[in-house]
Each structure stands twice: as C-alpha cells, then as structure tokens.
Amino acid sequence: MNVIIPPKRRDKKTSFKKLVSYVSTREEKKPGEVVSNEAAHTAGTEYVATPGFGQLVDYVGRKRAAPATEIVSTSPEGIQRVLSGEVLCETNCWSLDTAASEMNHTASQNRHCKDAVYHFILSWQGDEDPSPDAVFRSVRYSLKQLGMEEHQYVAAIHRDTDNIHCHVSANRVHPSTFRAQNMWNDADELQKCCRVLEREFGFKVDNGSWHMDAYGDLHRTRRDMPATPRGAAKREIFSDKESLHGYAVRETRQMLNDFAEQDCLDWPLVHNVLYTRGLGLREQQGGLAVYDLLNPEGIRVKASDVHPAISHTAMVKRWGEYQPAPPASDPDNHEAGILVVDKFYMPQLHVRDQEARRERREARAVARDILRARYDAYRTGWDKPDLRAGERFRQIASHCVVAKAHVRESVRDPLMRKLMYRVAEFEKMKAMAELRLQLREERQTLKETGENRPLSWKSWVEREAVKGDVAALSQMRGWAYREKRNAKQRGSQIHSPDAVVSFGPGDDAPLLRNPTHDVRLSKDGCVEYQRNGITEVADYGDRVEVYPRNEADQETWWLAAAVTARRSGDNAVINGEQTSVTRLLDSGAVLNANNPVHRFSVGNKAQQDRIDVTEAWFREKYRNNAAEMESVPRYDSNEPDNAPARVIRDLPRP
C-alpha cells in the first residue's frame, strides 16, 4: 500500500476548491453512453458544493445530486459507517450529513489556524482487495500516528478506479482543546504507517521512502537512481508525450552508468555521449543542466536527475572544474572527438507505440496540440453572460428621480407633493423587487443550461467530436485506450460481427454522414452507424466491425468499405467468414472505381490483389455505362444529415 498527500493552496484557504471544481465537471458516465451537445453543455451542473469542509466531504463521499445514505453500523465509541450511494464511509461525527458543518464549527474556534483541512489518500495495488474493516483500521492507525486520534474525520472507500483507495479528510483542530495539530513531517509518518500496516494485515509491500527489514525495524530507503521529476512524470501520464528527462534517461543513462563503472567518465566523454543523442550540457545556477540541442532555451533537466555520476559536485570532485563542450568541426577529424548526432528529442512523439510509423505519430501529436490550443483560445475568449444587473437597477433609480422631478414641477400642494413622492418611492421599491426575482430566474436558467461557465476540456472535446473533428475523435479514443476500456464489446451488439477490419495504431478517421444510417458517438470514441436503433457498422478506432442485416443488405457493406477507405490501409487486415471478407473486398473495389480520392486498400497482399482484379473488371464492364457507375454511393464526412437518398443497387461481383 502507499499514501498520497494532495498539494495544498498557498493562500492558506481550503486546498480543495479547484479539486471540487474539477470533480463537479468530471464525467462519471460509462463509456458506452451517447455523446450529444446537450450532454456536453449540462455536464457537471448537477453538483452542488458547500464551502470549507463541505467541499472535501462531498468529494470524498462522491456526493453529486443527493445520494441515499444508510447507516450500516455504529460502534460503542460513536464511530458510524454509512453507505452513501455506492461509497462506504466512516466518520466519528454525529452523522455524515452534518460532518462538514461540525468540522467548520470546530475549526472556527481556532482563529490562528487558517487552513484546518487535512487530506490524504491510502491506496492499494490493483490486484489487492482489502476488506472494509482492514481499510478503516488502517485509517484510524494513520490518524493516531499523526497525533489526530481524537480529531474529527471522514473516510470513504472508492472502488471506481483500477486500484482501491481511501480518501481521509480530517480536522486539524481538536474538538475539545481547539488546538491545531502540527503536520510537520507528515509524509514520513504516513510512509512508516504503510510499512507497519503491510506487515500487520498482509498487504503487498510497496515502494516508499521507508522500508522495513526482517526484524521489523524501519529504515529510510536509499535510491540508486533519482526519481523522475514530478513535472516530467505528469507530462508523460496526462499528455502521453515523452518528457526531456524520460528521453535523456532512456538514451544515455545506461551508457553513462557503464562509463562511470569504468571510472573514465571525464568532461569530454560526457559531452560526447550527450551530443550523440542530441543533448547538451552546461552550467546553470551553480549546477549542471542537460538541454535539447534543437531548443537550447527550452526545457532543461538537472544533470543529477539523469545520472548521479554527472552531477556538478561529483564531476568537479573527480575531474576538476567544468569544461565546456569542444566547438563543432570536421566530423572526419577523429582527434577532435566530434561524433555524429544519431537521434534528437522529439517532444511531439507519444510514449506508447514507439515502433509505429513516425509520420503518423507526429501528425497525431501535432493535431492534438492544435486541438488543445483551440480549447485554450476558447477558454481565453469565453465571456460570462452579462445580465446588466447594475445598469437595470440604475435605470429604475433614474426613472424614480425623473418621476419626482415631474411631481416637483407639476404639483403645488405640499401635502399632495409629499404623497406623490412616496408613491414614486413605492414604485421604485416594487420595480427593484421584481427585478431581483427576474435576475434570480435568469441566473438559475444559465446554471441549468451550463452557460454560466465555460465547457471543461473533456466536454469541449466531445462537442467538437460530435461535429466530426478528427483530432477530437483521436483524443477521445486516446482516453479510452489509456483506461483500457476500448477492447470491451458494447452491450448493443448481440451477435458476433460478420467481418472485422483491423488497423494499425493511431490510424484514425472522421465519422461519416450518410443518408441511410444514423451516427451514434460514445464517450470512448466508438462511432456506431445504426438503422432503426440497430448497429450495423461499429468503428472502434483500431478496428471496424460489420453487422449486416441479411444477405441482401448491400448498403451496410458500402458504408463499411467507405469507413475503411478513410484509413491509410498500410496495416489493415480483414478477418471473418470467407464470404463476408470477399463481399467487403468487392464493395471496396467498386468504391475505388467510382471514388479516386479515398482509396480502399489493405495490407494483406492476397486481399489487395482481389481488390485490384475486381476494380479492373468493374471498370471494363461498365466503362460505357455512366449511370451504373453513378449508382455507387459516395460518402462525404462533410455531407449534411438531410442529403437526398441515392439509389443503391446490388452490383454484380466477379
């Protein structure tokens, strides 16, 4: 098991406001659900956050609308276990519903503690399934070691990810003494707790800053190699792009390690090793930094993070003061020690699919960068709807002033004038009250439609994918691959496909608008083409599955061939029954004869030969019959939904 302590805000306020804002717009729907513009606009609007501890408790308890709560058990010490929806919680407060209010009230008694919220996560490995008793006992032991045994807390077990984890939100302020607990060195204390709990409950031993020996003694873990910097790790995890640190480690660490063991890693050799991989070394802020030769002013990495042997202290101690790299000269002059650059760092390349075609990976990476830039431009240019509340209130006040001025000029009787003033004031108060109610309704409408806040990154991508954006579709499929859900067959398919077309990695295509089928886009990027609610062609990104209605259903085969033709076809292979494979090959060949722009092709030589023979036969047979050629449908990704239906004929095949 291991522990995670989320970072806190620097302004000494609750550190979970941004986290709750993200959770309130996070999609909790299943991958098979349909994406629509309405769903994208209303995503996250059902979450209602409460300030202070309420935000953290609502997130830990997975509260979105109003989950049903059920008290499972209550211990003699007053500790309750509550089932909130599908989340099992434990708290020592009066109840889970009042836990946030109790914590806020207790925290308000200490005016010196600016941020009383403490949050940490206990996480287990993916193949472990600890019991609730073991999880909550681990929570109580951890709080005891932190000196917060009697403090208020809420713990919740989450099982909606690959590994079971437990969120713990505790109040640093003691409920009786109102003293705030000092959380110095809390990470080390929690790491020690993990090692003790692993031995006590038999959990799998995980890596950490402390380890336990065979005698039960704790020792600080010493690392042979430095850990990956947090920024580099986040880049590779969230953007799926290789960081400069990851590239330098992958290409140079083993060579540097070999030379260091031979005690020959001097300044010229370090420069040569890095130079052959497109990297440079220079002094920076009292240390050494590794940088990209193609972008010297870009991101730099500490040399000691690449390998401890090339740290500034180690190199100066062994080989003297820093020596800059020799100037570039003739590569044929071996005495100068100049080597040829074999590789360069490409920040656009993905961490996965290292052996896929470089051109396709670069194009996909650039397209996703452009997609992100478009979203950033959308966020920058988004303006919150202006209800002009102040201007409308001022108009009412100005109208009252004008009415009073008119009374002052037209009414001579002082008593009548005073009465008319009061009437004008009453009309002003009435109009302002009506305006307040109207503004409340307008704000509620904006909140319900989601127009009071910009779309989240995921919701915006879904909206663009619905419009047919290829990069957005690729991004959605990337999320699905990362979550390992792309291989699961959707429940809408009740039988196995007649034919399956498999493609190479990252070979994406846009969704096709056609007059015969409806398009259904799922949140994992799966595009289903349906007629009367029945899926006939399913595009999962890495494969296309065909489900024809019957033997006479030629329209489904035309559509499957058109979807396949939007791919490069380099590694495409068609599998299935021989009759179905042959029919799809012949349909694609006929489309080639009528559509020279998008070519239907596969990587299998025998299948490609069949396509070429059929296309040549079709062109020769119908060379003088243009009407027969025009009967083959043309599918356009930009074609409107209301395009006129074409006549589809079951053309003969050789």
WOLINMO-V662669 format. One record per residue. N is the residue number from 1. RES is the residue in one small letter. PSI is psi in whole degrees, 0 to 359 (* if undefined). Layout:
N:RES:PSI  N:RES:PSI
This chain:
1:m:162  2:n:173  3:v:145  4:i:131  5:i:105  6:p:144  7:p:151  8:k:161  9:r:154  10:r:349  11:d:11  12:k:16  13:k:180  14:t:136  15:s:11  16:f:10  17:k:313  18:k:324  19:l:315  20:v:324  21:s:320  22:y:316  23:v:326  24:s:338  25:t:1  26:r:140  27:e:124  28:e:11  29:k:163  30:k:156  31:p:333  32:g:356  33:e:153  34:v:141  35:v:134  36:s:164  37:n:323  38:e:319  39:a:325  40:a:323  41:h:327  42:t:5  43:a:127  44:g:1  45:t:347  46:e:353  47:y:134  48:v:115  49:a:149  50:t:148  51:p:164  52:g:229  53:f:336  54:g:324  55:q:314  56:l:317  57:v:319  58:d:320  59:y:314  60:v:321  61:g:6  62:r:40  63:k:124  64:r:287  65:a:273  66:a:79  67:p:147  68:a:132  69:t:144  70:e:124  71:i:120  72:v:313  73:s:160  74:t:125  75:s:164  76:p:333  77:e:357  78:g:12  79:i:124  80:q:145  81:r:124  82:v:136  83:l:107  84:s:98  85:g:245  86:e:7  87:v:127  88:l:123  89:c:158  90:e:138  91:t:152  92:n:12  93:c:180  94:w:319  95:s:166  96:l:327  97:d:328  98:t:5  99:a:317  100:a:317  101:s:319  102:e:316  103:m:318  104:n:320  105:h:317  106:t:318  107:a:329  108:s:346  109:q:345  110:n:104  111:r:349  112:h:336  113:c:108  114:k:335  115:d:97  116:a:358  117:v:128  118:y:131  119:h:128  120:f:165  121:i:128  122:l:126  123:s:142  124:w:161  125:q:161  126:g:330  127:d:11  128:e:148  129:d:74  130:p:150  131:s:157  132:p:323  133:d:316  134:a:322  135:v:310  136:f:330  137:r:324  138:s:321  139:v:312  140:r:323  141:y:319  142:s:317  143:l:323  144:k:318  145:q:334  146:l:358  147:g:22  148:m:35  149:e:324  150:e:5  151:h:157  152:q:142  153:y:160  154:v:126  155:a:141  156:a:136  157:i:125  158:h:128  159:r:19  160:d:13  161:t:183  162:d:332  163:n:143  164:i:136  165:h:159  166:c:120  167:h:134  168:v:118  169:s:121  170:a:156  171:n:121  172:r:338  173:v:129  174:h:137  175:p:346  176:s:311  177:t:343  178:f:25  179:r:143  180:a:131  181:q:135  182:n:122  183:m:25  184:w:137  185:n:28  186:d:327  187:a:317  188:d:320  189:e:319  190:l:325  191:q:319  192:k:320  193:c:320  194:c:317  195:r:320  196:v:316  197:l:327  198:e:320  199:r:322  200:e:318  201:f:357  202:g:23  203:f:159  204:k:139  205:v:127  206:d:165  207:n:150  208:g:179  209:s:350  210:w:148  211:h:158  212:m:133  213:d:184  214:a:340  215:y:1  216:g:12  217:d:144  218:l:138  219:h:147  220:r:135  221:t:132  222:r:132  223:r:134  224:d:322  225:m:146  226:p:151  227:a:161  228:t:131  229:p:147  230:r:320  231:g:319  232:a:319  233:a:318  234:k:322  235:r:315  236:e:330  237:i:311  238:f:327  239:s:352  240:d:35  241:k:145  242:e:132  243:s:164  244:l:323  245:h:315  246:g:321  247:y:315  248:a:320  249:v:315  250:r:324  251:e:333  252:t:341  253:r:317  254:q:319  255:m:316  256:l:321  257:n:319  258:d:315  259:f:325  260:a:322  261:e:331  262:q:357  263:d:43  264:c:17  265:l:77  266:d:182  267:w:311  268:p:321  269:l:321  270:v:314  271:h:320  272:n:318  273:v:315  274:l:323  275:y:322  276:t:343  277:r:18  278:g:26  279:l:157  280:g:164  281:l:133  282:r:162  283:e:142  284:q:121  285:q:45  286:g:5  287:g:197  288:l:140  289:a:139  290:v:131  291:y:167  292:d:127  293:l:329  294:l:342  295:n:73  296:p:332  297:e:6  298:g:214  299:i:139  300:r:157  301:v:138  302:k:133  303:a:325  304:s:337  305:d:332  306:v:312  307:h:134  308:p:336  309:a:340  310:i:23  311:s:158  312:h:318  313:t:314  314:a:318  315:m:317  316:v:321  317:k:324  318:r:322  319:w:9  320:g:192  321:e:161  322:y:137  323:q:122  324:p:164  325:a:144  326:p:151  327:p:152  328:a:142  329:s:198  330:d:125  331:p:339  332:d:346  333:n:92  334:h:338  335:e:335  336:a:348  337:g:22  338:i:129  339:l:163  340:v:138  341:v:118  342:d:321  343:k:161  344:f:156  345:y:124  346:m:98  347:p:345  348:q:344  349:l:148  350:h:154  351:v:319  352:r:171  353:d:47  354:q:335  355:e:1  356:a:170  357:r:130  358:r:322  359:e:320  360:r:321  361:r:318  362:e:318  363:a:319  364:r:320  365:a:317  366:v:319  367:a:321  368:r:326  369:d:317  370:i:321  371:l:317  372:r:321  373:a:323  374:r:320  375:y:320  376:d:321  377:a:322  378:y:316  379:r:321  380:t:320  381:g:358  382:w:133  383:d:136  384:k:137  385:p:129  386:d:117  387:l:355  388:r:46  389:a:313  390:g:318  391:e:321  392:r:324  393:f:320  394:r:326  395:q:319  396:i:317  397:a:319  398:s:321  399:h:322  400:c:319  401:v:317  402:v:320  403:a:319  404:k:320  405:a:321  406:h:320  407:v:320  408:r:326  409:e:332  410:s:335  411:v:124  412:r:331  413:d:123  414:p:319  415:l:316  416:m:322  417:r:318  418:k:320  419:l:318  420:m:325  421:y:317  422:r:323  423:v:318  424:a:319  425:e:320  426:f:317  427:e:324  428:k:312  429:m:321  430:k:314  431:a:321  432:m:322  433:a:317  434:e:322  435:l:322  436:r:316  437:l:320  438:q:319  439:l:323  440:r:317  441:e:320  442:e:319  443:r:321  444:q:322  445:t:316  446:l:322  447:k:320  448:e:326  449:t:352  450:g:11  451:e:356  452:n:358  453:r:152  454:p:156  455:l:144  456:s:166  457:w:316  458:k:317  459:s:323  460:w:318  461:v:320  462:e:321  463:r:319  464:e:325  465:a:323  466:v:327  467:k:350  468:g:17  469:d:125  470:v:318  471:a:322  472:a:319  473:l:318  474:s:321  475:q:317  476:m:320  477:r:327  478:g:319  479:w:319  480:a:320  481:y:318  482:r:325  483:e:1  484:k:39  485:r:358  486:n:337  487:a:351  488:k:129  489:q:137  490:r:149  491:g:345  492:s:343  493:q:120  494:i:359  495:h:164  496:s:150  497:p:152  498:d:327  499:a:146  500:v:125  501:v:116  502:s:140  503:f:170  504:g:171  505:p:137  506:g:15  507:d:81  508:d:161  509:a:152  510:p:163  511:l:146  512:l:130  513:r:126  514:n:157  515:p:349  516:t:339  517:h:147  518:d:150  519:v:129  520:r:117  521:l:124  522:s:167  523:k:344  524:d:8  525:g:3  526:c:130  527:v:119  528:e:131  529:y:118  530:q:153  531:r:123  532:n:37  533:g:3  534:i:126  535:t:128  536:e:332  537:v:128  538:a:123  539:d:107  540:y:5  541:g:301  542:d:354  543:r:157  544:v:126  545:e:139  546:v:129  547:y:77  548:p:152  549:r:311  550:n:187  551:e:330  552:a:1  553:d:89  554:q:334  555:e:322  556:t:321  557:w:323  558:w:313  559:l:316  560:a:321  561:a:321  562:a:320  563:v:319  564:t:326  565:a:341  566:r:352  567:r:171  568:s:330  569:g:6  570:d:314  571:n:19  572:a:136  573:v:135  574:i:127  575:n:157  576:g:195  577:e:148  578:q:320  579:t:321  580:s:319  581:v:316  582:t:320  583:r:322  584:l:321  585:l:316  586:d:321  587:s:319  588:g:323  589:a:319  590:v:322  591:l:321  592:n:321  593:a:336  594:n:348  595:n:94  596:p:351  597:v:304  598:h:113  599:r:133  600:f:116  601:s:157  602:v:167  603:g:342  604:n:127  605:k:316  606:a:317  607:q:322  608:q:323  609:d:320  610:r:318  611:i:313  612:d:317  613:v:316  614:t:319  615:e:316  616:a:318  617:w:318  618:f:317  619:r:320  620:e:320  621:k:321  622:y:31  623:r:324  624:n:10  625:n:87  626:a:329  627:a:321  628:e:323  629:m:322  630:e:345  631:s:345  632:v:129  633:p:147  634:r:125  635:y:131  636:d:131  637:s:340  638:n:9  639:e:135  640:p:159  641:d:333  642:n:28  643:a:144  644:p:143  645:a:142  646:r:161  647:v:121  648:i:125  649:r:146  650:d:91  651:l:147  652:p:152  653:r:150  654:p:*
